[in-house]
């Protein structure tokens, strides 16, 4: 029987070399916990090839299955599969406590409500898949009046609805249905992981589809989710994950995306199909690598205010979410300073908008020069600026804000007039979300304005 070449998505990765099976070093307490509570139940997505499936014999197979078994083996953890019919059923089983572990998923705020997550066990970037005739997509934010189809209940669906409100989001029951809708012109595009895209196009023969771009920041950092009451289990699994080497991950991924030869096939036709697919795959990889630097540049631009060069509102929101999450998890202080240039409208009215732009640039440089290395400043909008102060109490933030006010007060701006700034401060309190923290800073800023400007108020 002639042997066909295997097509693998990670051809550029180093070849896998045999690794000695290592065991994670557990504390006596962790060893006792792992033995006393064994076996640990886990749920999976039963229809997410090639990541994971439950086969006809009720066994867990796929990239996730191999990685989870390897991590558990090296951590000394015994697992027991709970068979479910679909991903939604697995999520419900996890929420109810029937499953202590969810095998392979992205971390999201909704899932943080009942799960803690390991370090990433596998990373795979997401790509945009369209029909062959569709032009290349270099910025999804610029797409209007287009439809994007996704399997329902995924973490990507949550993020896309939030980040790209101009897109029409359609949902289906499976990966294959999403690709079928794009192929049949019932949707313009789908966004899936590179591995899933390559696997599905190859398996189902969607050769009128192509990879048309990727979205910066939308990598799949796939982790193991563990119920919150079993944090020690999460820590133990992390030790097992740390023992898995990059070549082992590459070998496992290659194992599940190679083409398998079946008997009774027209090999000439199959060779042509393989050749076509290889061209499509190599073309897609070529564009992905070529555009990687461009995408990085676009990502920086998308996070930067074009006038001042500081972080823009979108970047500040993302950073603030991370700081709030850190404060919640580790009970660490975090404060924000809302700054507003006093009587800025007069500058524009009396000296023109060019002079106003110069004042904003000077002000930005002035504030940045008086911040500490771990502070982040960005333009919130118009003449408003926001400073994120990690590991900072309200009192410490007030000292910093006073220093900024004094620097502005004594600076000689381009228009030759004395300029001042008002500041409102709010510090993280248990239960705070972005809106509540921002609202208190806004109230403090308005109080400073009402009290005569050129001052600092803390709420």
C-alpha positions in Angstrom: 0.0 0.0 0.0 1.5 3.4 -0.9 2.2 5.6 2.0 1.1 9.3 1.8 3.0 12.2 3.3 1.4 13.5 6.5 0.3 17.1 6.6 0.9 18.7 10.0 0.2 22.2 11.1 3.4 22.6 13.1 5.9 21.6 10.4 8.1 24.5 11.5 8.4 23.2 15.0 11.4 21.1 16.1 11.0 17.4 15.8 9.9 15.5 18.9 12.5 13.7 20.9 11.9 11.0 23.4 11.7 12.5 26.9 12.0 10.6 30.1 8.8 10.5 32.0 9.3 12.9 34.9 7.3 13.1 38.1 6.3 16.3 39.7 7.6 17.0 43.2 4.6 17.1 45.5 4.5 18.1 49.2 3.5 15.5 51.7 0.2 17.3 52.1 -0.4 17.3 48.3 0.4 13.6 48.0 -2.0 12.8 50.8 -4.7 14.9 49.2 -4.2 13.3 45.8 -4.4 9.8 47.2 -7.3 10.4 49.7 -9.6 12.0 47.1 -8.9 9.8 44.1 -10.3 9.4 41.6 -11.1 12.9 40.5 -14.0 13.2 38.1 -13.6 15.2 34.9 -15.9 16.3 32.1 -15.0 17.2 28.5 -16.4 18.5 25.3 -17.5 15.2 23.6 -17.5 16.7 20.1 -14.5 19.0 19.6 -12.1 17.2 17.3 -9.2 17.2 17.1 -8.9 18.7 20.6 -11.2 16.1 22.3 -14.0 13.7 21.7 -15.7 10.9 23.5 -15.5 7.9 21.1 -18.1 5.2 20.5 -16.5 3.1 23.3 -16.9 6.0 25.8 -13.2 6.9 25.9 -11.7 10.4 25.9 -9.5 10.9 22.8 -7.7 13.8 21.2 -5.0 16.4 21.9 -6.7 17.4 25.2 -7.0 13.7 26.3 -3.3 13.0 25.7 -2.1 16.2 27.4 -4.5 15.7 30.4 -3.4 12.1 30.9 0.3 13.2 30.7 -0.2 16.0 33.2 -2.1 13.8 35.6 0.4 11.0 35.3 3.3 13.2 36.1 1.4 14.8 39.0 0.3 11.5 40.5 -3.5 12.2 40.0 -6.0 9.5 39.2 -8.9 10.7 36.9 -12.4 9.3 36.2 -14.3 10.4 33.1 -17.9 11.5 33.4 -19.6 11.0 30.0 -21.8 13.8 28.8 -23.7 14.4 25.5 -22.5 17.9 24.8 -20.4 20.8 26.1 -23.4 22.6 27.7 -24.1 19.4 29.7 -20.4 19.3 30.8 -20.6 22.9 32.0 -23.7 22.1 34.0 -22.1 19.0 35.5 -19.1 21.1 36.5 -21.3 23.8 38.1 -23.3 21.2 40.1 -20.1 19.5 41.4 -20.6 16.3 39.5 -17.3 17.0 37.7 -14.3 18.4 39.7 -12.4 19.1 36.5 -13.1 20.6 33.0 -10.4 19.3 30.7 -9.6 21.9 28.1 -11.0 25.4 28.0 -10.3 29.2 27.9 -10.6 31.2 31.1 -13.4 33.8 31.1 -15.1 36.0 33.7 -18.2 33.8 33.7 -16.2 30.7 34.3 -14.2 32.4 37.0 -17.4 32.4 39.1 -17.0 28.7 39.9 -13.6 27.6 38.6 -10.0 28.2 39.2 -7.6 27.6 36.3 -4.2 26.0 35.8 -1.4 27.5 33.8 -2.0 27.0 30.0 -1.5 23.4 29.0 -1.7 24.3 25.3 -1.7 27.5 23.3 -3.2 27.9 19.8 -4.0 31.1 18.0 -7.4 31.8 16.5 -7.8 32.6 12.8 -10.5 34.0 10.5 -11.8 31.4 7.9 -13.7 32.6 4.8 -14.5 31.4 1.3 -11.6 31.4 -1.1 -12.8 34.6 -3.0 -13.0 36.7 0.2 -10.2 39.4 0.5 -7.7 39.1 3.3 -8.8 40.6 6.6 -6.2 42.6 8.4 -8.4 44.3 11.0 -11.7 42.7 12.1 -12.7 45.9 13.9 -13.0 47.6 10.5 -15.5 45.0 9.1 -19.1 46.2 8.9 -22.4 44.5 8.0 -20.8 41.1 7.9 -21.8 37.9 9.6 -19.6 35.7 11.7 -20.7 32.2 12.8 -19.5 30.4 15.9 -20.4 27.2 17.9 -22.7 28.3 20.7 -21.4 28.6 24.3 -17.7 29.2 23.5 -15.5 31.7 25.2 -14.8 33.3 21.7 -18.5 34.0 21.3 -18.5 36.0 24.6 -15.4 38.1 23.5 -16.5 38.7 19.9 -19.9 40.0 20.9 -18.2 42.5 23.3 -15.3 43.5 21.1 -16.9 43.7 17.6 -20.5 45.0 18.0 -20.7 45.8 14.3 -20.6 42.1 13.3 -23.7 40.0 13.2 -23.0 36.9 15.3 -24.7 33.6 14.3 -24.4 30.4 16.4 -24.5 26.7 15.5 -24.4 23.4 17.4 -20.9 22.3 16.2 -17.6 23.2 14.5 -18.7 21.4 11.3 -21.9 23.4 11.0 -20.0 26.7 11.3 -17.7 25.7 8.4 -20.7 24.5 6.4 -22.5 27.8 6.8 -19.4 29.7 5.5 -18.9 27.3 2.6 -22.6 27.6 1.7 -22.6 31.4 1.8 -25.0 31.5 4.8 -22.3 33.3 6.8 -19.3 35.5 5.7 -16.8 34.0 8.1 -16.0 32.0 11.2 -13.3 32.3 13.8 -11.7 29.1 15.0 -8.4 27.9 16.3 -5.8 27.2 13.7 -5.7 23.5 14.6 -9.4 23.1 14.5 -9.6 25.0 11.2 -6.9 22.9 9.5 -8.4 19.7 10.9 -12.0 20.4 9.8 -11.1 21.8 6.4 -9.1 18.6 5.8 -11.5 16.1 7.3 -14.7 17.4 5.7 -13.1 18.6 2.4 -14.0 22.3 2.6 -11.4 23.2 0.0 -13.4 26.4 -1.0 -12.4 27.8 2.4 -9.1 29.6 3.4 -7.5 31.2 6.4 -8.0 35.0 5.8 -6.4 36.5 8.8 -6.0 36.4 12.6 -7.0 38.7 15.4 -4.3 39.9 17.8 -4.9 39.0 21.4 -7.3 36.1 20.6 -5.0 33.3 21.3 -6.5 30.2 22.9 -4.7 29.8 26.2 -6.3 26.4 26.9 -6.2 25.4 30.6 -7.6 22.9 33.0 -10.5 24.2 35.0 -11.0 23.0 38.6 -13.8 23.8 41.0 -12.9 26.5 43.4 -13.1 24.3 46.5 -10.4 22.1 45.1 -7.6 24.7 44.7 -5.0 22.2 45.9 -5.9 19.9 43.0 -5.3 22.9 40.6 -1.9 23.4 42.2 -1.0 19.8 41.9 -2.0 19.7 38.2 0.1 22.8 37.6 3.1 20.8 38.7 2.3 18.1 36.2 1.8 20.6 33.4 5.2 22.2 34.2 6.8 18.8 33.5 5.4 18.6 29.9 8.1 19.8 27.4 7.3 21.9 24.2 8.4 19.1 21.9 6.0 16.7 23.6 3.1 19.1 23.0 4.2 19.4 19.3 4.3 15.6 18.9 0.8 15.2 20.4 -0.7 17.9 18.1 1.0 16.4 15.1 -0.3 13.0 16.0 -4.0 14.2 15.8 -3.9 16.2 12.6 -2.0 13.9 10.3 -3.8 12.5 7.3 -4.8 8.8 7.7 -5.0 6.5 4.6 -8.1 4.3 4.3 -8.4 1.2 2.0 -10.5 1.4 -1.1 -9.5 5.0 -1.9 -8.6 6.5 -5.3 -5.0 7.4 -4.4 -4.4 9.6 -7.4 -7.4 11.7 -6.4 -6.3 11.7 -2.8 -2.8 12.8 -3.7 -4.3 15.7 -5.7 -6.5 16.6 -2.7 -3.4 16.4 -0.4 -1.5 18.6 -2.8 -4.3 21.2 -3.0 -4.6 21.2 0.8 -0.9 21.6 1.2 -0.8 24.6 -1.0 -3.7 26.1 0.9 -2.1 25.4 4.2 1.3 26.7 3.2 -0.2 29.8 1.6 -2.1 30.5 4.8 1.0 30.0 7.0 3.0 32.2 4.7 0.5 35.1 5.1 0.2 34.4 8.9 3.9 34.7 9.4 4.3 37.6 7.0 1.5 39.5 8.8 2.6 38.7 12.3 4.8 41.8 12.6 2.1 43.9 10.9 -0.5 42.6 13.3 1.7 43.4 16.3 2.1 46.9 15.0 -1.7 47.2 14.4 -2.3 45.9 17.9 0.0 48.6 19.3 -1.8 51.2 17.3 -5.2 49.9 18.4 -4.1 50.4 22.0 -2.5 53.8 21.6 -4.0 57.3 21.5 -2.7 58.8 18.2 -2.2 62.3 19.5 -0.4 61.7 22.8 1.1 58.3 22.3 -0.4 57.1 25.6 -2.7 54.2 26.2 -6.2 54.7 24.8 -9.4 53.9 26.6 -9.6 50.4 25.3 -6.2 49.5 26.6 -6.9 51.2 29.9 -10.1 49.2 30.3 -8.2 45.9 29.7 -5.4 46.8 32.1 -8.0 48.0 34.7 -9.8 44.6 34.5 -6.5 42.8 35.2 -5.7 45.0 38.2 -9.2 44.6 39.7 -8.9 40.8 39.2 -5.5 40.9 41.0 -6.9 43.0 43.8 -9.8 40.5 44.2 -7.6 37.5 44.2 -4.7 38.6 46.4 -6.3 41.4 48.4 -3.8 44.0 47.2 -4.4 47.8 47.0 -5.2 49.4 43.7 -6.1 53.1 43.0 -7.0 55.2 40.0 -6.6 58.9 39.4 -8.9 60.7 37.0 -7.3 63.9 35.7 -9.1 66.7 33.9 -7.3 69.8 32.5 -9.0 72.9 33.9 -10.7 75.3 31.4 -9.3 73.5 28.4 -12.1 74.7 26.2 -10.8 78.2 26.6 -7.5 77.1 25.1 -9.2 75.8 22.0 -11.5 78.8 21.7 -8.8 81.5 22.3 -5.7 79.9 20.7 -7.1 77.3 18.3 -7.2 73.6 18.2 -3.5 73.2 17.2 -2.5 75.0 20.4 -5.0 72.7 22.3 -3.3 69.7 20.8 0.1 71.0 21.9 -1.2 71.5 25.4 -2.5 67.9 25.5 0.9 66.6 24.2 2.9 68.7 26.8 0.5 67.6 29.6 0.9 63.9 28.6 4.7 64.1 28.7 4.5 66.0 32.0 2.3 63.5 33.7 4.4 60.5 32.4 7.6 62.1 33.7 6.2 62.3 37.3 4.8 58.7 37.5 6.5 55.7 39.0 7.7 52.9 36.9 4.7 50.6 37.5 2.0 53.3 37.0 0.1 53.5 33.7 -1.3 56.7 32.2 -3.7 56.9 29.3 -6.0 59.4 27.6 -9.5 58.6 28.7 -11.1 61.1 26.3 -10.9 64.8 25.3 -8.9 66.5 28.1 -9.5 63.7 30.6 -6.6 61.3 31.5 -6.6 58.2 33.7 -3.7 56.9 35.8 -3.7 53.3 37.0 -1.7 52.8 40.3 -1.1 49.2 41.2 -0.1 48.3 44.8 -1.2 51.8 45.8 -3.5 53.0 48.6 -5.7 56.1 48.3 -3.3 58.1 50.5 -0.3 57.2 48.3 -2.3 58.0 45.1 -3.2 61.4 46.6 0.5 62.2 47.1 1.2 61.3 43.5 -1.8 63.4 42.3 -0.6 66.4 44.3 2.8 66.0 42.7 1.2 66.0 39.2 -0.9 69.1 40.1 2.2 71.0 41.2 4.1 70.0 38.1 1.3 71.3 35.9 0.9 74.4 37.9 4.5 75.4 37.5 5.0 74.3 33.9 5.3 76.9 31.1 2.8 75.8 28.4 3.0 76.8 24.8 0.1 79.3 25.0 2.0 81.2 27.8 -0.8 81.0 30.4 -0.8 79.3 33.7 -2.5 75.9 33.4 -4.0 73.7 36.2 -5.5 70.3 36.5 -8.1 68.7 38.8 -7.9 65.2 40.1 -10.3 62.6 41.5 -9.1 59.5 43.3 -10.9 56.2 44.0 -9.4 53.0 45.5 -10.5 49.4 45.0 -13.0 48.1 47.5 -14.2 44.5 47.8 -17.0 43.8 45.3 -15.9 46.6 43.0 -16.1 46.3 39.2 -14.8 48.7 36.6 -18.0 50.8 36.5 -18.2 51.3 40.3 -14.6 52.2 40.6 -14.7 54.7 37.7 -18.0 56.2 39.0 -16.3 57.1 42.4 -13.3 58.6 40.6 -15.7 60.7 38.4 -17.6 61.8 41.5 -14.3 62.8 43.2 -13.2 64.7 40.0 -16.5 66.6 39.8 -16.2 67.5 43.5 -12.7 68.9 42.8 -14.2 71.0 40.0 -17.0 72.3 42.1 -14.6 73.2 44.9 -12.7 75.5 42.6 -10.4 73.2 40.5 -6.7 72.8 40.8 -7.1 70.3 43.6 -7.2 66.6 44.6 -10.3 64.9 46.0 -10.5 61.3 47.2 -13.8 59.2 47.3 
